[in-house]
Amino acid sequence: MRPNILFYFTDQQRWDTCGCYGQALPVTPELDTLAKRGVVFEEAYTAQPVCGPCRALFQTGRYPTQTGCFRNNKALPPNCKTLADYLTEAGYQTAYVGKWHLASEGELESRPAVDYTVTAIPPERRGGYRGYWRAADVLEFTSHGYDGFVFDENGRKCAFKGYRADCITDFALNFLDGYDGSAPFFMTVSQIEPHHQNDHHRYEGPVGSRERFAHFTLPGDLEALGGNAAEMYPDYLGCCRSLDDNLGRIVRKLEEKGLAENTILVYASDHGSHFMTRNRDAHLNGYDDYKRTCHSAALHVPLVICGPGFEGGQRVKQLVSTASLPKTFLAMAGIDVGDAMVGEDLGKVARGQAAQRDNVIFAQISESRVGRCVRTPEYLYSVYAPGLNGGAAADSEVYADDFLYDLRKDPFELYNVVADPSYRAARDKMAALLLREMRRAGEKEPRLLSAGEECTQL
């Protein structure tokens, strides 16, 4: 019997907000319970820490540079075969709830030329989802922390009153209440919390969050670097607690409907948040920047999978990429796409059936810069394209060293050693590894300028 698959993903949530990753405050008790029964991927990283590009990757299993969705306001091309297409062909019902961010097309950070930001998304721009639909293209434009609206599969506005994460979950529960069991389902619940509310320039936790989570301890990178975390963190944690409470509502609904035993539940985030501690010049390009960097604050995300095939309270310590999620979802459904999607079947990693895999993470960066990075357990190495606008260009023929961190000595990524002569061999090894990963991602091999070369060669 093929399992149901429920993908519950959040927006801008750091891994260290979760108890199963070491958070001391009671932020994620529901997720922690799933973690004890399922599989925790301790070192999960996004492959693109920007909302639209990451969502394009989640739907296609292709890197943003392969689909053209390398920044926000880039619509998913109609000729891309998507996760929903594959699953529909295999007899699955599909449902999508929440933030989409793949329908509008236009200039960066301005009103798009093809604009569905506050209107209904037509069927041909829904990435193959043909069934239950309660979504807005840019949910932060149609709602705030409290109150807003989405649209249904017939283009009708569905207004909601109350805390946004609760209301998005209400729509998901409505699907489950109407589910008749005639075919397995794949449902995505795309929450926007804990993403900052763009027009208010702050995180919007439920009323009372600042008091509830006043006694927080900042993660080491935020404590050292400042940013706006000291002011924003209680509301940020309040958002995360609401997400967890709503995860619990979904779990209980699955149990009530007799669906829990045959449903795989996947919890992840599109990217993390560095609370304006990195990319300090990003405001010059019009950003309230919380992501758009290769630092772990933006890349390291929670990933917990629980259900058939993902059981036993395992903790996977190997590096994994959330770029592998589409291929993993299809493997759960018994669909082998081979090289049509990037990444690997994380089920095989969890079961110890991927012994020869590379323990490496690759990510692409856009908007704040044209950038790339590669990570191993020992080092994090990043490059950028000098002189290029990260919203206008997807890639470059030339990149220069940005940073290198020795993660064994410097886990909070505070000391850039890319120009340190004693790390030259490590830099060269990581540069070669980055070039290999870029080739694997279908990119043309660029020149990489080491620290000091940029001034003489550009």
N, C-alpha and C positions, 0 to 999 in steps of 0.2 A: 504493500500500500504506500503510494507516494506521499511524502509529508506535505503539510501546509508550511509555508515560509512567511514569517512576519519580520520585516526589516524596520526597526525602530531607530531612526537616527536623528541626532541633535545637531545644532549649529554652533560652532565656536566653543566647544566644551573641551577643556583640558582633561587629560587622563587622571591627573592628581586631585580632581574633585571627587573621585569615587573611593569609597571605603576599601574596595577590593584592590585598589592601587595605593593604599596607605593614608587616605584622608581620615583624620581623627574625628572630625565632627560627623554627626548622623545625617549625612547628605544623601546617601544612596542605599538605604537598607534593602529595598526591593531588588536592586541590581546585585547587591552583595549576596543575597539569597540565591539568585540565579547562578552567580559565579561559583558558589559552593557545589552546585549540582552540575554545572556545565563546564565550559572551557574558557579560561581567561588568557588572552594573548597579551602578555606583559609589555611587549615592545612592538606595538602596532603604530604605524606611521602613515599619514596621508601622502599621496603622490602629487597633490596640488592644493595648497592652503588658501583657495579662493572659492567662494560659494558656487558660482556657475560652473567653472571648469571641473570642480570635483564632482558636481552632480552629473555633468556630461559623462565623466568617467564611470560613475556608478551605473548609468543607464546603458552605456555602450561597451564597457570593458576595453576601451581604447584611450590612449593618452590624449589630453586636450589638444596637443599639436597634431595629432592624427585626425581629429574630427573638425578642427578649426575653432573649437570652443575654448580658446586659450585664456580668455578673460570673461568678466561679466558682460552682460548684454550681447552675447553671441548665441543665436538660436541653434538648437540641435538640428543638423542637416536632415532633410526628409529621407535621404537614401541610406542612413545609418541603420543597420539592423540592431535592435535594442534587446535588452533583457526581457521586456514585455512581449516583444515579437516572438522570441524563442519560446517563452513560457506559454503564450497563447497557442502556438503551433503544437505544443506538447499537451494541450488539453487543460491547462491551468486557467482558473479565473484570476483576473488581475484587478487590483484596486490601488488607488493612490490618494493619499490624504496629506494636505499641508502645503509646504513651499515647493514650487517647481523650479523656477528661475532658468528655464531653458526655451522660452517661447519668444521673448522680445529680442530685437536686433537693432543696434545703433551705436552711437558714440559712447565712449566710456564716461560714466558718472554724469550723464546728461539724459534728456528725454530721448528715448530710442526712436529711430525712424519707423520701425515696426513695433508698435507699442501695445503690449498686453499686460502692462504692469498693474493696472487697476481695472481691467476688463476681463471678460471670460476668454479663456484660451480655446481656440477652435480644435476640433478633434484631430486634425492633421498635425497639430503642434504638441501633442501629448505623448510623444515617444512610444506609440503603440499601445498605450493603456486604453482599452475599449469598454471597460466596465465601470464600476463604481469610481467616482471622481469627486473629491471635495478639495479643491486646490485654488491657490492664487499664484501667479507667476512670481511676484515679489511680495511676499506676505508682509514684510515690514512696511510696504506702502499701503496695504489695505487694512492694517490693524496696528494696534499698539499692545503694550503688555495686557491691557484690558480692552475688550471689545474690538469688533472688526467684521470682516466678511471674506468669504471664499465663493467659489462657483461650483455648481454640480455638473454632471456629465451632459446635461441639456443646456448649459450656459446660463442657468438661473442663479441669481445672487442668493447666497445663504448667509444671512447676517447672524452674528453671535454676540452674546452679552456674557461677560465674565472674564476670568483670567484666560489668556490665549491658549496656553498649553492644555488647560482643562477642556476647552472648547474643541480644539483640534482632536483631542482624544475622544470626545463625545462623538465626533464624526466616524472615527475608527470603530467605536463600539457599535454604532448604528449599522455599519457593514456586517459586523460579526453577528448582531441580532438577526439580520436578514439572510445570513448565509444558510443555504439549504443542504450543503454537503454533497451536491451532485458531482462536483469536481474539486480537486484540491485548489487552494488559493495561494496566491502570492500578493501580499499587501505591504506597501511602503507607507510608513507613518513618518513624515518629514516635519519634525518640529523645528521651529525657529529659535526657541530658547536654547542656550542662554545668550544668543547674539545680542549685541547692544542695539537699542532702538535708534536708528539712524537720525531721525529728525529731533530726537531729544538728547542725543549724545550721551547716553548712559544705559546701563543695564537696568531692566525693569523687573525685579523680582516681585512675588506676591506681597501685598501689604503685610508689614510686620517682619520682612526679611532682615532688615538692618538690625533689629533687636534680636531676632532669633539666632543670627550668625555673627553677632558682634565680636565674639571671642575666637576669632579665626587666627590661624598662623599662616603667613604668606609662604608660598613655595620659595626655595632658595634663590632662584633667579629673580623673582619679583622683589624679594626683600633686598637683594643687592642692587638692583637697577632702578627701582622706583616706579616710574610711570604713574598711572592713576589707580593702581591696584588697591592701595590702602583705603581709598575712598569707595571704590566700586565693588570690592570683593564680597561684602555681605549680600548685596543684591544679586551678584553673580551666583553665589552659592544658593540663594533662595530660588533662583531660576532652576538650578540643577536639582534641588530637592523637589520642586514641582514636577519636573520631568520624571523623576523617580517615582513619585506618588502616582503619576499617570501610567507609568509602566506597570505598577502594581494593579491598577484598575484593569488593564488589558489582560494581565496574567489571570486575574480572577474571572474575567469574562470568558477566557478560553477554558478555564476549569468548569465554570457554570454550564457552558455549552458542550462539554465533553470532548473538547478539541485539544486540550493541553498535551495529552500523551503523544499526539501525532503532529505537533507543530514545533518547528524549529524557530526559535526567537533569536534574532541577531540585534545586538545593541552596539552602536558605533557613533562617531561624530565625523562631520566633514573635515574639520580642522580644529585647532586649539585657539588660544588667545595669549598674546604677549603683553597686553595692557599698555601699549604704547612705550614699551621699553626697548624695542628694536625699531629699525627703519625710522629713526628720529627725524629725518627730512621728508618723510612721506606726506606730511601735511602740505608741502609745497605743490604736490600733485593733486590736492583736493581730497585726501583721505583722512578719515578718522581711523588710523591704522592699528589693527589688532592682530593681523595675520601677515600674509604676503612676505614671508621670510622663511629661510631654511632652518631656523633655530627650532629646537625641540618644543619650545613653548607653543609654536604654531603647528608643528608636524605630529607630535606625539598625541595620540587619541586613545580613548577607551575602546576596547573591542572584546565583547563577551558574547559567546554563542552557547545556547542551551537547547537541547532537544535531541531527537534520535540521531545518533552518530556523534554527538557532542555532549558527552556525559562524564561523570566521575570526579568532578572538581579538579580537573587538570589545570596546570599553569604552564603555558608555553613560553619559554624564555628566549626563543629565537626571534630575530627581527622579521616582521611581516609587514606587507603593504596592504592598505585598504583598496588599492587598485585590484587586488585579487578577489574582492567581494563578488563582482558579477559572475566570474567563472565559478566561484564557490557556490553561489546560489543555484546556478544551472546544474552543477554536479549534484547538489542536494536533490534536484528534480530528476536525476538520471540522464542529464544531457551533457555530452562531451563536445565542447566546441573547439578543442585542439588549439591551434594558433590563432583562431579568429578573435580571441581576447587575450589581453596581457595577463601576467600574473600566474597564479597557481591555485590549485584546489586546497584551501586551508584545512579541509577535513583530513587530507592526507598528512599535512603537517601535524595536526593534532594527534593523529593515530601513529605517528612515527614512521610513516611510509615515504618520507621525502628526505632520506639520509644524505643524498648528494646535492641538495639544494645550496644555492649561494646565500650566505647570511649577510645580505646587502640590501639597502634601501636606496631608491632613486626618486627624486622629486623635481618637478618643474615649477618655476616661480614666474608670475606675471604681475602686471600693473605697477607694483613698486619698482620693478626692474625686470629685465629679461635675465633670468637666473636659472641655475641648475645646482643640484647638490647630490652627494652620495654619502652614505653613512654605513659604517661597519660597527661592530661592538667597541672598537678602539678609537675611531676617529670620525669626525664630521667635517666634510670639506665642501665648500661652496664657491661658485664663480658667478660673475655678472658680466653683462655686455656693456662696455663703456659707451656712453653717448646715445644709447637707444632708449626709446620710450617703451616701457613695459606694457602699455595699453595699446600701442600701435603695432608692435613687432612681436611675432610669436617666437622667433629664434634669432640666432646670429651666426655669422661666420667666424667671429672672434669673441672669446671670453677672457676675462682676467680674474686672478685670484681675489676672492672676497674674504673668506676666513677659513681657518683650520683650527679645530679644537681637539685636544687630547682628552677624550671622555673619561679615561681612567683617572686622571689627575684633576680634571676640571668638569665635573658632571653638570654644573649649571651654566657652562659655556660662557665664561667671563673673560677668558684670556686667549686672544687670537694669536696663534703662533705661526701663521702662514708665512711670515717673513723671517722667522727665526732660523738661522742656518742649521741649528742642530736638528730641525725637523724637516730638512730638505728631502731626505729620502722618503719620509712618510708622505710628504706633500706630493712627490712625484708618483709614488705608488697609488695614492688616492686619485690623482689626476688621470692616470692610465685607467683606473677602474671607472671613473666618471665617463671617459670617452667610450668605453665598452658599453656602459649602460645607455648612453645616448644613441649609439648605433642600434642597440636592441630595441629602443623606443622608436626607431624609424627616422631618427634625425641624421642629417649630414654631419660628418665629423668636422668639428671646428678646430681652430687654433686655440690653445690655452696659454695665455701669457702669465708667467709666474710673477710674484711680487717684485716690483722694480722694473719689469719689462714694459709696463704699460706706457710710461712716459716716453720711452725711446722708440717704440714700435707703432704708436698710433699718431 
